[in-house]
Amino acid sequence: MTDGTDIRRNDGAGDAKSFKGFCQEFSKIPGPGGEAPPLLRVSGLTRRYGACIGCAEVGFDLWPGEVMGIVGESGSGKSTLLACLAGHLAPDAGQVLWRDRDGRTRDVLTMSEPERRMLARTDWAFVHQNPRDGLRMGVSAGGNVGERLMAVGARHYGRIRATAADWLGRVEIDPGRIDDAPHRFSGGMQQRLQIARNLVTHPRLVLMDEPTGGLDVSVQARLLDLLRGLVREMGLSAVVVTHDLAVVRLLAHRLMVMKDGRVVEAGLTDQVLDDPQHPYTQLLVSSVLQV
Amino acid sequence: MTVQDSGYTFAYLDEATKRMIRRALLKAVAIPGYQVPFASREMPMPYGWGTGGVQLTAACLTPGDVLKVIDQGADDTTNAVSIRSFFARVAGIATTEATAEATIIQTRHRIPETPLTEDQILVFQVPIPEPLRFLEPRETETRRMHALADYGLMQVRLYEDIARHGAITRAYAYPVRVEGRYVMDPSPIPRFDNPKLDRSAALMLFGAGREQRIHALPPWTRVESLDFEDYPFEASRPDAPCALCGATDSYLDEVITDDAGGRMFVCSDTDHCAGRRAAGHRGASTETGA
């Protein structure tokens, strides 16, 4: 009896130790890309707002096909970090190294503006929390999806329209509504349209700021399903900023937890959520409402 | 009345202002299609009546010049007549209605039918020089878009036209791309005139007085109208001959002749039409009548 408990306890302790060791080992493995170098290598990224810290000393690697989640409470620097990555904000210090299609490594922050814009409409995509920020509300759904194509030089109306219709179908919008303006769409449809508009040029990196924010739960679930399918199918790499732990549980392979502008914990999503180490992460995980 | 009697500096504007405008013009010619800001002056006419064009004409005029002014192609409308007499008075220069005789032609919304030569300057009156204005209201942003040649949005507008109407319906101020670089609003000329911009022998200057912008096309500049491969640009005109001179290749005005729906199409370029009639050409309404 006593032996049994001991054994069980030993086994348990041993399991926990080996699992933790496994996780530590695993987080060092260079992602699903195997030997390939990371797609995005961020180091020392810092942005201050006067005396306040937006984000400080943030660094991570993102491999091809990998989805990185960033969670934290409001004001923890998630959106600042994402805006710095996307080039919407100029960071005070740090590097964002990007491996382009030719395998060259470029520092996104020192790129010229035309190069950055080109990158932003070809290889990168940005999904805003509010679809109104990411869509042209006065332009038809087809025009919205086609804009990126036309911006990189597509000049064949028939082909642009066919591609737009195809993408509307892929994000579960009836292609018959291709000429409707987005303000006639529901919130969930607008968000899906924004995603179609971003993915039409087959980007390699998608930055998402609260992609499911402001949507009701059933619509959220369908959107997450769709995103998960697209990420897998297209082999996208993505950085998803959210305060919704369920979203990262579903989407993200790895997770960073931010507090007061700093990364307090990082690791595999399941590892961080099931076995949080930092007191703040423990608080965050225990704060999730159970239905 | 001579210029000295009129009490004005030659061509109304003071010399410093003309020099400032010429500097802006030189820059505009050096960067075809680029909108150069200039310190537009108050002119003795309201904005929208050609204050920009008048200032460019004043800066370009020399005492030996012969000036022609047209308004929608016509030499005999209020605006054309008054601008012509204005410069006859303040510059003492000769004026004409014949395109071939003019050295400077100020125009509102047309390019003459008679081909222009290298010895002529065409000055356009421009209401809104910014082709992206109604797509992007912020001037700071449109200037950045021009700087980065970020013209996808312009194409989106043409896409919307085809999606809604089945064709590009833009009939005037049809956007063009200059030397493969800047997208330019050619002022509200009918799109029928767009092909005349391409590799034109004459220097073309565009002045927007209220908006304080000058842009220019040096002679022989490549100018392409924006379009799609499967919806190519077409210069459109009413499918009728001129009722007065019978021309089938000129741009036509539709004139309502009575309250019973009667109408006729006549050449918008009055000098061209009169020249053809003088040469013996007749249209449907002049064959029997005159």
HADDOCK unambig.tbl for C-alpha pairs under 7 A between the chains (distance, minus, plus):
assign (segid A and resid 114 and name CA) (segid B and resid 148 and name CA) 5.78 0.50 0.50
assign (segid A and resid 143 and name CA) (segid B and resid 156 and name CA) 5.88 0.50 0.50
assign (segid A and resid 143 and name CA) (segid B and resid 159 and name CA) 6.61 0.50 0.50
assign (segid A and resid 143 and name CA) (segid B and resid 160 and name CA) 6.40 0.50 0.50
assign (segid A and resid 147 and name CA) (segid B and resid 152 and name CA) 6.19 0.50 0.50
assign (segid A and resid 147 and name CA) (segid B and resid 153 and name CA) 6.69 0.50 0.50
assign (segid A and resid 147 and name CA) (segid B and resid 156 and name CA) 5.93 0.50 0.50
assign (segid A and resid 150 and name CA) (segid B and resid 152 and name CA) 5.19 0.50 0.50
assign (segid A and resid 150 and name CA) (segid B and resid 155 and name CA) 6.50 0.50 0.50
assign (segid A and resid 151 and name CA) (segid B and resid 150 and name CA) 6.99 0.50 0.50
assign (segid A and resid 151 and name CA) (segid B and resid 151 and name CA) 6.51 0.50 0.50
assign (segid A and resid 151 and name CA) (segid B and resid 152 and name CA) 3.81 0.50 0.50
assign (segid A and resid 155 and name CA) (segid B and resid 228 and name CA) 4.93 0.50 0.50
assign (segid A and resid 155 and name CA) (segid B and resid 229 and name CA) 5.78 0.50 0.50
assign (segid A and resid 156 and name CA) (segid B and resid 228 and name CA) 5.35 0.50 0.50
assign (segid A and resid 156 and name CA) (segid B and resid 229 and name CA) 4.99 0.50 0.50
assign (segid A and resid 156 and name CA) (segid B and resid 230 and name CA) 5.76 0.50 0.50
assign (segid A and resid 157 and name CA) (segid B and resid 228 and name CA) 5.97 0.50 0.50
assign (segid A and resid 157 and name CA) (segid B and resid 230 and name CA) 6.24 0.50 0.50
assign (segid A and resid 179 and name CA) (segid B and resid 163 and name CA) 6.76 0.50 0.50
